[in-house]
Amino acid sequence: GKTFLDAQAAIQSLPVTLSMIEEYNDEYEKGIIFRQKPEPDSPIAAGDEVTVYIGAGTQVEKITVPNLVGKTYEQAEELLSGVGIPIGSSTYAASNDYAEGLIIAQSIEADKEIAAVGSKIGVVISSGPRPTRTPATSPPKATATPVPEPTSTPAATEIPTSEPNEPTQSPTDNPSLPPTTIPTVLPTEPPTAPPTTQRTKVLTVDFGFAGDYAADLPLHVEVYRLDSSGETLVYDANPIFAEFPIQVPLTDSGMREFVVKIAGVETSSAMIDFDN
């Protein structure tokens, strides 16, 4: 019932040595002596060794986390009950990989060792396939139908006649008339479009699922840009749960739509205007 320091003080005047061994003990607090060798009141000789056993605290029972992905909620409850821990909170998310009602993710990864007392495992359950996205299409271009120009009957032109005996004079025959100049038409360059300016904006990504999750749980985060050609991956990382929410820098131009997926499950989407 004493500490190791108390034992050292008690035998300080005796010609014996003192050693210590730590062991788990559920009846004594950590650091308290619960047994000694030789036993109390046993005769000892000078130079003998006295060994005390000190409590290392309550021994924590460990269990191995079973794999719950692909199981129903009832099957997961049964598996966890078999190792002595309860199921935690549950939430739903769309999934194209697992049928409705099957677990698609768990808060603590399978095969990890955890304490049997006080642990819970949350689950994410499939709500069915994600709705199909229709790619955005450009509106049809308007085509201009040429309008025929109105036809008109040219007015009669009176051709002057020369008086007899008066010769007709050509403008080139009169040196006092200025020479005729034909203007030169220079080709014009087609107008060029202004350069597109790309800007960087930050998208905040939160985990999005409620539950009891381990701080060091790694999570696969992907961000896709959506356009008429489909999905383009623009961000791919594996932060741990404790780092959420995370900041994702995105560089682009114009108005863009992005989709966030965590562990393959679509959790959110966002429209970002990079021009403002």
C-alpha positions as CSV (number, residue, x, y, z in Angstrom):
1,G,0.0,0.0,0.0
2,K,3.0,2.3,-0.1
3,T,4.9,4.0,-2.9
4,F,8.4,3.0,-4.1
5,L,9.8,6.1,-2.4
6,D,8.2,5.1,0.9
7,A,9.8,1.6,0.5
8,Q,13.3,3.2,-0.1
9,A,13.0,5.3,3.0
10,A,11.9,2.3,5.1
11,I,14.9,0.1,4.2
12,Q,17.5,2.9,4.0
13,S,19.1,1.9,7.3
14,L,19.1,-1.9,6.4
15,P,21.9,-3.6,4.6
16,V,19.7,-4.8,1.7
17,T,19.0,-3.8,-1.8
18,L,15.6,-2.8,-3.2
19,S,14.3,-3.6,-6.8
20,M,11.0,-2.8,-8.4
21,I,8.7,-4.6,-10.9
22,E,5.6,-3.0,-12.5
23,E,2.6,-5.1,-13.3
24,Y,-1.1,-4.4,-14.1
25,N,-3.3,-4.6,-11.1
26,D,-7.1,-3.8,-10.9
27,E,-7.1,-3.5,-7.1
28,Y,-4.3,-1.0,-6.6
29,E,-3.8,2.4,-8.1
30,K,-0.9,3.1,-10.4
31,G,2.4,3.5,-8.5
32,I,1.3,1.7,-5.3
33,I,3.0,-1.4,-4.0
34,F,0.7,-4.4,-4.0
35,R,3.2,-7.2,-3.2
36,Q,6.7,-7.8,-2.0
37,K,9.3,-10.6,-2.0
38,P,10.3,-11.8,0.6
39,E,6.9,-11.5,2.3
40,P,6.6,-9.1,5.3
41,D,8.2,-10.2,8.6
42,S,10.3,-12.8,6.8
43,P,13.9,-13.1,8.1
44,I,16.6,-11.7,5.7
45,A,20.3,-11.6,5.7
46,A,22.6,-8.7,5.0
47,G,23.0,-8.2,1.3
48,D,19.7,-9.8,0.3
49,E,17.5,-8.2,-2.3
50,V,13.9,-7.1,-1.6
51,T,11.6,-6.9,-4.6
52,V,8.4,-4.8,-4.6
53,Y,5.7,-5.1,-7.2
54,I,4.1,-1.8,-8.1
55,G,0.8,-1.3,-9.9
56,A,1.0,-0.1,-13.5
57,G,-2.7,0.7,-13.5
58,T,-5.7,-1.2,-14.8
59,Q,-4.9,-3.4,-17.7
60,V,-6.7,-2.2,-20.8
61,E,-8.3,-4.9,-22.8
62,K,-7.7,-4.5,-26.5
63,I,-9.9,-5.8,-29.3
64,T,-9.4,-5.9,-33.1
65,V,-11.9,-3.8,-35.1
66,P,-13.9,-6.0,-37.5
67,N,-14.6,-4.9,-41.1
68,L,-18.1,-3.5,-41.3
69,V,-18.1,-2.3,-44.9
70,G,-20.5,-4.1,-47.1
71,K,-22.6,-5.3,-44.1
72,T,-26.1,-4.3,-43.1
73,Y,-26.6,-2.3,-39.9
74,E,-27.9,-5.4,-38.1
75,Q,-24.9,-7.5,-39.2
76,A,-22.6,-4.7,-38.0
77,E,-24.3,-4.7,-34.6
78,E,-23.9,-8.4,-34.3
79,L,-20.2,-8.3,-35.2
80,L,-19.4,-5.5,-32.7
81,S,-21.4,-7.2,-30.0
82,G,-19.2,-10.3,-30.5
83,V,-16.1,-8.3,-29.6
84,G,-17.7,-6.4,-26.7
85,I,-18.2,-2.9,-28.1
86,P,-21.4,-1.0,-29.2
87,I,-22.2,0.5,-32.5
88,G,-21.9,4.3,-32.6
89,S,-23.9,6.9,-34.5
90,S,-24.9,6.3,-38.1
91,T,-25.5,8.5,-41.1
92,Y,-26.5,8.1,-44.8
93,A,-24.8,9.0,-48.0
94,A,-25.2,8.1,-51.7
95,S,-23.0,5.4,-53.2
96,N,-22.6,3.9,-56.6
97,D,-20.5,1.0,-55.2
98,Y,-22.8,-0.4,-52.5
99,A,-26.5,-1.1,-52.5
100,E,-29.0,0.8,-50.4
101,G,-28.8,-0.2,-46.7
102,L,-25.2,-1.5,-46.8
103,I,-22.4,0.2,-44.8
104,I,-19.9,2.1,-47.0
105,A,-17.5,3.5,-44.4
106,Q,-16.7,3.1,-40.7
107,S,-15.3,5.6,-38.2
108,I,-12.3,3.3,-37.1
109,E,-10.7,1.3,-39.8
110,A,-10.8,-2.5,-39.8
111,D,-8.0,-4.6,-38.2
112,K,-7.0,-1.7,-35.9
113,E,-6.6,-2.5,-32.1
114,I,-8.6,-0.3,-29.8
115,A,-9.6,-0.3,-26.1
116,A,-12.6,-2.5,-25.5
117,V,-14.0,-0.2,-22.8
118,G,-15.4,3.2,-23.9
119,S,-15.0,2.6,-27.6
120,K,-17.7,3.0,-30.3
121,I,-17.7,2.7,-34.0
122,G,-19.8,4.9,-36.2
123,V,-20.9,3.9,-39.7
124,V,-22.0,5.5,-43.0
125,I,-24.8,3.7,-44.7
126,S,-25.6,3.8,-48.4
127,S,-28.8,5.6,-49.4
128,G,-28.6,4.2,-52.9
129,P,-26.8,5.4,-56.1
130,R,-26.0,9.0,-56.7
131,P,-28.3,10.8,-59.1
132,T,-27.0,11.0,-62.6
133,R,-25.7,14.4,-63.6
134,T,-26.7,15.8,-67.0
135,P,-23.7,17.6,-68.6
136,A,-24.4,21.2,-69.3
137,T,-24.9,21.9,-73.0
138,S,-24.5,25.1,-74.9
139,P,-27.7,26.7,-76.4
140,P,-28.1,26.2,-80.1
141,K,-26.5,29.0,-82.2
142,A,-29.0,31.2,-84.1
143,T,-28.5,31.1,-87.8
144,A,-29.2,34.2,-89.8
145,T,-31.3,33.8,-93.0
146,P,-30.2,36.2,-95.7
147,V,-32.9,38.6,-96.7
148,P,-33.0,39.2,-100.5
149,E,-32.4,42.8,-101.4
150,P,-35.4,44.5,-103.1
151,T,-35.0,44.8,-106.8
152,S,-35.6,48.1,-108.5
153,T,-35.9,49.1,-112.0
154,P,-33.2,51.5,-112.9
155,A,-34.4,54.8,-114.0
156,A,-33.9,55.8,-117.6
157,T,-30.7,57.7,-118.0
158,E,-30.6,60.4,-120.5
159,I,-27.6,60.3,-122.7
160,P,-26.6,63.8,-123.8
161,T,-25.9,64.1,-127.4
162,S,-23.2,66.3,-128.9
163,E,-24.1,69.1,-131.0
164,P,-23.0,68.5,-134.6
165,N,-19.7,69.9,-135.6
166,E,-18.5,70.0,-131.8
167,P,-16.0,67.2,-131.1
168,T,-16.4,65.2,-127.9
169,Q,-13.5,65.8,-125.4
170,S,-12.2,63.1,-123.2
171,P,-11.1,64.0,-119.7
172,T,-7.6,62.8,-120.4
173,D,-7.4,65.2,-123.3
174,N,-7.7,68.1,-120.9
175,P,-4.6,68.7,-119.0
176,S,-6.4,71.0,-116.6
177,L,-8.4,68.2,-115.0
178,P,-6.8,66.4,-112.0
179,P,-5.8,62.7,-112.5
180,T,-8.1,60.0,-111.2
181,T,-6.7,58.3,-108.0
182,I,-7.8,54.8,-107.0
183,P,-7.8,54.4,-103.2
184,T,-5.8,51.4,-101.8
185,V,-7.7,49.2,-99.3
186,L,-5.5,47.7,-96.6
187,P,-6.4,44.3,-95.1
188,T,-7.6,44.5,-91.4
189,E,-6.5,42.1,-88.7
190,P,-9.4,40.2,-87.0
191,P,-10.1,41.4,-83.4
192,T,-8.3,39.3,-80.8
193,A,-10.1,38.1,-77.6
194,P,-8.7,39.4,-74.3
195,P,-6.5,37.0,-72.4
196,T,-8.2,34.8,-69.8
197,T,-7.1,35.6,-66.3
198,Q,-6.9,32.7,-63.9
199,R,-7.4,33.2,-60.1
200,T,-6.9,31.0,-57.1
201,K,-9.7,30.6,-54.5
202,V,-9.9,28.4,-51.4
203,L,-12.6,25.8,-51.0
204,T,-13.3,24.8,-47.4
205,V,-14.0,21.0,-47.1
206,D,-15.5,19.7,-43.9
207,F,-16.0,16.0,-43.0
208,G,-19.8,16.1,-43.3
209,F,-20.6,13.0,-41.3
210,A,-21.6,13.0,-37.7
211,G,-20.2,10.3,-35.4
212,D,-17.4,9.1,-33.1
213,Y,-14.3,9.0,-35.3
214,A,-10.7,8.4,-34.3
215,A,-8.5,11.6,-34.6
216,D,-5.9,9.7,-36.7
217,L,-8.4,8.2,-39.1
218,P,-7.0,8.8,-42.6
219,L,-9.7,9.9,-45.1
220,H,-9.3,10.0,-48.9
221,V,-10.5,13.4,-50.2
222,E,-11.0,14.1,-53.9
223,V,-12.3,17.3,-55.6
224,Y,-13.6,17.2,-59.1
225,R,-14.4,20.0,-61.6
226,L,-17.6,19.4,-63.5
227,D,-18.1,20.6,-67.1
228,S,-19.7,19.4,-70.3
229,S,-17.1,16.7,-70.8
230,G,-17.7,15.2,-67.3
231,E,-15.6,15.1,-64.1
232,T,-11.9,16.2,-63.9
233,L,-9.9,15.4,-60.8
234,V,-8.3,18.6,-59.5
235,Y,-7.4,17.6,-55.9
236,D,-6.4,14.3,-54.3
237,A,-5.1,13.9,-50.7
238,N,-5.4,11.8,-47.5
239,P,-5.7,14.1,-44.5
240,I,-6.6,12.6,-41.0
241,F,-9.9,13.3,-39.3
242,A,-8.2,15.7,-36.8
243,E,-7.2,18.1,-39.6
244,F,-10.8,18.8,-40.8
245,P,-12.0,21.2,-42.0
246,I,-9.2,21.4,-44.6
247,Q,-8.5,24.3,-47.1
248,V,-8.3,23.3,-50.8
249,P,-6.7,25.9,-53.2
250,L,-8.3,25.9,-56.6
251,T,-7.1,27.8,-59.7
252,D,-9.4,28.5,-62.6
253,S,-11.4,31.2,-64.5
254,G,-15.1,31.9,-65.0
255,M,-17.9,30.2,-63.1
256,R,-17.1,26.6,-62.2
257,E,-18.9,23.8,-60.3
258,F,-16.9,21.4,-58.0
259,V,-17.9,18.2,-56.3
260,V,-16.2,16.9,-53.1
261,K,-15.9,13.1,-52.4
262,I,-14.6,11.6,-49.1
263,A,-13.8,7.9,-49.1
264,G,-15.5,7.7,-52.5
265,V,-18.7,9.2,-51.2
266,E,-20.0,12.5,-52.6
267,T,-20.4,14.8,-49.6
268,S,-20.9,18.3,-51.1
269,S,-20.8,20.5,-54.2
270,A,-20.0,24.2,-54.7
271,M,-20.2,26.9,-57.5
272,I,-17.2,29.2,-57.5
273,D,-16.9,32.4,-59.5
274,F,-13.2,32.9,-60.2
275,D,-13.8,36.3,-62.0
276,N,-15.0,38.1,-58.8
